[in-house]
Amino acid sequence: MLVLNNCSIINSIYKFRENNKKMDVNLIKEKIQESIENSQVQVKDTNGTGDHFSILVISDVFDGMSLVNRHKVIHQCLKEYISNEIHAIQLKTLSKKEYENQ
């Protein structure tokens, strides 16, 4: 009985994953670049599952902006996908000067 229940749970998880849409790294990059002009964007699918991403955004728009506000800008760019296609994101937001000084 326990084995059957565990198999049912595992099958449910796989069906859930199959029914969920995967997000494309190029679409994430395009959405951010559309919202933040002259930005350099790198996006990596960290798990290969199309729902966990590491994102680097370099833009002068971040000059003088707090880390929280920088992340709010990115979340706003991706709001229609966060909690749907995108499950988790790791953000690194830098001005061009900060990026050059790393």
C-alpha positions as CSV (number, residue, x, y, z in Angstrom):
1,M,0.0,0.0,0.0
2,L,2.8,2.4,0.9
3,V,4.6,1.7,-2.4
4,L,1.4,2.3,-4.4
5,N,0.8,5.6,-2.6
6,N,4.4,6.7,-3.3
7,C,4.1,5.8,-6.9
8,S,0.9,7.8,-7.2
9,I,2.6,10.8,-5.7
10,I,5.5,10.5,-8.0
11,N,3.2,10.1,-11.0
12,S,1.3,13.2,-9.9
13,I,4.5,15.2,-9.7
14,Y,5.6,14.2,-13.3
15,K,2.1,15.0,-14.7
16,F,2.3,18.4,-13.0
17,R,5.7,19.1,-14.5
18,E,4.6,17.9,-18.0
19,N,1.5,20.2,-17.9
20,N,3.5,23.3,-16.8
21,K,5.0,25.5,-19.4
22,K,8.8,25.8,-19.6
23,M,10.2,29.3,-19.8
24,D,12.8,30.1,-22.5
25,V,15.9,32.0,-21.6
26,N,15.7,34.1,-24.7
27,L,12.2,35.3,-23.8
28,I,13.4,36.3,-20.4
29,K,16.3,38.2,-21.9
30,E,14.1,39.9,-24.5
31,K,11.5,41.0,-21.8
32,I,14.3,42.6,-19.7
33,Q,16.0,44.3,-22.7
34,E,12.6,45.7,-23.9
35,S,12.1,47.3,-20.4
36,I,15.6,48.4,-19.7
37,E,17.2,50.1,-22.7
38,N,20.9,49.6,-23.4
39,S,21.0,46.7,-20.9
40,Q,23.3,43.7,-21.1
41,V,21.5,40.6,-20.0
42,Q,22.7,37.0,-19.3
43,V,20.2,34.3,-18.4
44,K,21.0,30.7,-17.4
45,D,18.6,27.9,-16.8
46,T,20.2,26.7,-13.6
47,N,18.4,23.3,-13.3
48,G,17.7,22.6,-17.0
49,T,14.0,22.5,-16.1
50,G,12.9,25.8,-17.6
51,D,11.7,27.2,-14.3
52,H,14.8,28.2,-12.3
53,F,17.1,30.9,-13.6
54,S,20.1,32.9,-12.8
55,I,20.0,36.4,-14.3
56,L,22.7,39.1,-14.6
57,V,21.6,42.5,-15.8
58,I,24.1,45.3,-16.4
59,S,22.7,48.8,-16.9
60,D,23.4,52.4,-16.0
61,V,19.7,52.6,-14.9
62,F,20.9,51.0,-11.7
63,D,23.3,53.9,-10.8
64,G,22.3,55.1,-7.3
65,M,19.5,52.6,-7.0
66,S,19.2,50.3,-3.9
67,L,19.5,46.6,-4.4
68,V,15.8,46.1,-3.5
69,N,14.7,48.7,-6.1
70,R,16.9,47.1,-8.7
71,H,15.3,43.7,-8.1
72,K,11.8,45.3,-8.2
73,V,12.6,46.6,-11.7
74,I,13.5,43.1,-12.9
75,H,10.5,41.6,-11.1
76,Q,8.3,44.1,-12.9
77,C,9.7,43.1,-16.3
78,L,8.9,39.5,-15.6
79,K,5.7,39.8,-13.5
80,E,3.5,37.9,-16.0
81,Y,5.8,34.9,-15.7
82,I,6.9,34.9,-12.0
83,S,5.0,32.2,-10.1
84,N,3.7,30.7,-13.3
85,E,6.4,29.6,-15.8
86,I,9.2,31.0,-13.6
87,H,9.5,29.3,-10.2
88,A,12.8,30.9,-8.9
89,I,15.2,33.5,-10.0
90,Q,18.7,34.5,-8.7
91,L,19.4,38.1,-9.6
92,K,22.6,40.0,-10.0
93,T,22.0,43.7,-11.0
94,L,25.0,45.9,-11.6
95,S,25.7,49.3,-13.2
96,K,28.2,49.3,-15.9
97,K,30.8,50.9,-13.6
98,E,30.1,48.3,-10.9
99,Y,30.5,45.5,-13.5
100,E,33.8,46.9,-14.7
101,N,35.2,47.2,-11.1
102,Q,34.5,43.6,-10.2
